[in-house]
Each structure stands twice: as structure tokens, then as C-alpha cells.
């Protein structure tokens, strides 16, 4: 019983580490969800291992102790899919959080199998991979890596010349996606996904777009993970 509690406690702590990281970054996967996933995965793993030992008897000694735990990896995909979002501009977000959901279950399985050192080491590497390594790569790598995606929604009045406006925007930013539609009363709405360098903060991009001629309204959102 003491060993069971130790394994569940380790899984709880590992899930807490993943949950705190996501919570600090205001992502859908919170502390409670992460801890529940890790502890439940740990419990299933322990039950699978113990069942293979307790229920084995002559003629039934070929039971796989990790067969039940193996189903966690595929089953947890349903939770991961729930945090992946598709926005109106066809931009996909939440993939990193979905991967963190999967990693929380993996850490729970490791704790349930008794691999504490490996589990905590993996948790440290996962948190570093999500938070520290991308910053280092962006700082030392090619300039292309320092670009981020911005979702822009702009409304223009009926007298706007869209060709000239798009040319002006392209002179400052790379346009990755464009959607134009009429919203009535002669006005037009343009939805863009821009690739912008870190030298252009979100507020600066907003101010630049707001100063364009015939602009009625501007909405800018940073959609990079």
C-alpha cells in the first residue's frame, strides 16, 4: 500500500509540474486536468502490472502486464483533440497543449511502472523543450525563426482600394492567408494571417494598420504558440 501511494504521489507531482507550466501560459490544459490525467494513467498502469502478477496461474502465465497501460496512449488522444482549436482563418492552435496532455499520461505511466528518476527527468526536459529551447533557437537561429503569426481582421468603407492597401501591407509583412468578404452597406472585411518579425510588436502592427486609409476597424491577435 505504501508503494502504491508513493507512485500515485509521484504521478500527482509530475502532473502538477505540467499543469503549472500550461497555467502560467494561459493554455487550456490546467493544473487539475493535468494531475487527473497523470494520476489516472498511473493507477491504470499499476492495476495492469498487479493484475498480471496476481491473476497469473499455471496455464495463464503469458499475460502482458503493460497491455492495459498501452491503451492509455491511444485513449488519451480524445482529450488532446479537445484542446486543438481551428480558428475562422483556418489557423490551427493548441497542438503543443495537446502534446502536453499526452506527455502527462506518459509520465503517469512511467511513475506507475516505478521509473521515478526517468519520469522526473523527462518532465524537466519537456518543460525546457516548451519554454526555454524555443527562445534559444529563435535568438541564435535564422531570422525566419524569430517571426510570429498574427491574425488580423480589418473592416474598410466602400471607397477603399483593396489592391493598394494589400500592397502596402505586403511591403511590411508576409501575408500567409487572405480572406475577403462583403459585410453589407458597401463595406468589406479582410481576414489575414501575417508573419511578422519580433521587431514589430502586436501593438505596433495594430497602430500601423489603423492608420491605413479608409480603415473602419482593426483587430490584431498574436496566434503564435
Order of alpha helices (4+ residues) and beta strands (2+ residues): alpha-alpha-alpha-alpha-beta-beta-alpha-alpha-alpha-beta-alpha-beta-beta-alpha-beta
